[in-house]
């Protein structure tokens, strides 16, 4: 019995122990996660290591997770903080402080074929702060980069779906490619960055100096933009994020076209010699003069008599709308990470029918198949639609308020004012279908060979397939006989990279070596079918065979780039740094003897703060670095070959009564010596962190020389060709940049984060043709092309305006009241282009800066970004001249213009602009600086409280409002100073200018207000 009781007791104790153990293992673990200031961190991922079981912290930083094993390990991770693993050890409460992982020196940046800690860099690489612009209503990621990085210039956008242009460290070519190389997820990207959903982008890094760019050799002379898309995070539970915003936009400049009364006044002013009395100095109306005596065309005169006052501008414009909707899911296990997203963007432009939509989808996936093998894919699709035809702004501006779009029968007036200008409403009636579809599939495998520690091999295989479709038909086309066309094109890009990497550390020595062998090919095909003269267009562009005149054309091209690259980086104890790179590129566009180019570089760095002798209180980090290297710029395909064309001019008739045959003729000359354009340069930088890392930044100085410039050289007419591609000349770019980041205030509830960037670039033409025809010992300028030795590329060489001639002024021969008074430089009492033009300045900015402020108080965050471009003494000039109002008083009388055009007249002797309808012996324009300071982006966000978040079962949620381009401070008149275009004035020259007071293609810059929501489950 005793034995039985003893056994029973043991069984009871064992059972009790098992129950106690089971209860202990099945316990709930709770805790609070905070940052280093004790502020709660919402949205921290808490995952049971080795599983997908997990949760996330609420707004108060609290988490709760049921743990089934006493020896369980929890993994805590959050963007911008160092991940931590904590063993449970039978605890029911775990409070943890996460340390920030966003110190400037610890940042990991993409450097080309890999990543590197910022503290180990020897070159100049800038990383974008994308979070600062997350709430802005940006359709393209480029809009988030505008003004935010030193050395990077992004153009303004003013049309729906616009793709901004990019420039890095000034212009370094004349006729070569000016765009930087774009790399997306390690693969060359040929196309619009606007096709990529900004919400899918994780980081953007810009390579600016020769050493950093050298890994990409060719095409890298203009800089490299590295875009990395988002991926999942290891050991995190699935996270679903939705973000949406809605924006409304209107012009930054509230200009209007002249309405009836103002329109009639300007007609009187144009005809002041007859419409006003001479005795009054042409300021009192002559009652004998009527508008029947003007140069009104019949429709305008009839509209005047009918009392018409039609608002063409108001009827053909609208508030612009932007609708952005995005959803994504991401997560990962110990071996597999994933990110999937879908996005929709719809933008209604300021001009009716100027609409754009984009659908995007993305699946990024990688998995560790074995310890030695990782496979992954970055795949995406984008589908854009440019909808219908928008009216041409020129036709809107030129149409008089005295006429209406339709006649009494409700039919459109084809030429409302009776001249060659067509009714702008006709474009809205066109049937148009323009879509672009892009499919990207980048697949990779990473092999780590067992036994070879530190060695890896990566194979990238990228595919980029794009379809273009542009179909249109118009019942008013081809002189109202009807026109229709179909334009189909495809482009396919393929990239294959073999990347070998070896990393080894022994003691204080660290080596990282990379070798690359790969190729990139592009193929393009296009077919166009069109017709004019339709008796029936009910089937639109889907029945081209009904056209009276049918045409078909096609084109195709292909190009290939083959490259090899070797790079080795060494650092000793993170104190002495050196990196050497050499790349060899071969491009099919060059001649046989010059297809390949070799581009070497070297960079060195010295971390002075790691030296024992460096003991300066308050300076935590100080590094000096320098680099030298060479990069290339490739030519357009087939530029070195003699090309033939089969156009109408090549057709011929063989024999009497023979039929017309299609021939071919040589359209360009071959150049067997055409070679790579090369840019050699240096970069010297200083990186620092002071005051306990509260302030950090860098300063850069650079200088580069581009030689063997790709240039379309003019040929003698006797050659039968106008020009030919060749290599000549040299351009120099030099400048300074700096970026300063700091936190002036950082407390538990309140933080203020400040970033300032500054850029100053100067370029000059060093040599062009090397000719000295006038024998003065100095190379001749190429005045006809606007190139001057020792001066910037954008040098302005023109007449100097000195006001406007008044009625009583003594005038040079041929000039009249209301025309510019021009400086007679040689004093011969006449104005000629050869003797009276001079250098007035240049179009390049003197300097640019950006200021980003981020202020956070508890759950509120206010962000504001100021962008500015300045011209200094005589830079950033552009012609602000009312060109576009036709060259005769008759055309000017019948056309309209904007109310900011302050023309001279006897009643307005202080008018700022001359009368362009008055003949002048010399065409002139006034050049004005485009300096501006702009509040480019501002946003206010609020993170929902714990109570509200719990009600919707969210990990975190954020509401925000934002504004874009709300205030612009500038003395520039007319349209926005950043609205660029290229005008071809009546004298035939070409002038790069901002729009200002001109009417040509006057699409305004828009300011926007938006509201949005972001929520994560």
TAZI-V119022 format. One record per helix or strand of 3 or more residues. SS is the DSSP state (2 for helix, 1 for strand). FROM is the first residue (numbers start at 0). LEN is the number of residues. If there is no record, write none. Layout:
SS | FROM | LEN
SS | FROM | LEN
//
This chain:
2 | 1 | 24
1 | 27 | 7
1 | 44 | 4
1 | 53 | 3
1 | 61 | 5
1 | 72 | 5
1 | 83 | 4
2 | 103 | 3
1 | 107 | 3
1 | 114 | 3
2 | 117 | 3
1 | 124 | 3
2 | 129 | 4
2 | 140 | 5
1 | 151 | 3
1 | 165 | 3
1 | 180 | 4
2 | 192 | 3
2 | 197 | 3
1 | 200 | 7
2 | 209 | 7
2 | 219 | 3
1 | 223 | 6
1 | 235 | 16
2 | 259 | 11
2 | 271 | 4
2 | 277 | 3
2 | 290 | 3
2 | 297 | 9
2 | 311 | 4
1 | 319 | 13
1 | 335 | 13
1 | 354 | 16
1 | 372 | 13
2 | 392 | 5
2 | 424 | 4
1 | 430 | 17
1 | 454 | 20
2 | 476 | 4
1 | 482 | 24
1 | 508 | 24
2 | 539 | 3
2 | 543 | 3
1 | 548 | 24
1 | 575 | 12
2 | 591 | 3
1 | 595 | 12
2 | 607 | 3
1 | 618 | 15
1 | 642 | 3
2 | 647 | 3
1 | 664 | 4
1 | 676 | 14
1 | 694 | 20
2 | 716 | 3
1 | 722 | 24
1 | 749 | 18
2 | 782 | 3
1 | 794 | 4
1 | 800 | 4
1 | 819 | 3
1 | 837 | 5
1 | 846 | 11
1 | 859 | 11
1 | 876 | 3
2 | 888 | 6
1 | 926 | 3
1 | 931 | 12
2 | 945 | 6
1 | 955 | 15
1 | 979 | 5
1 | 989 | 5
1 | 1005 | 11
//
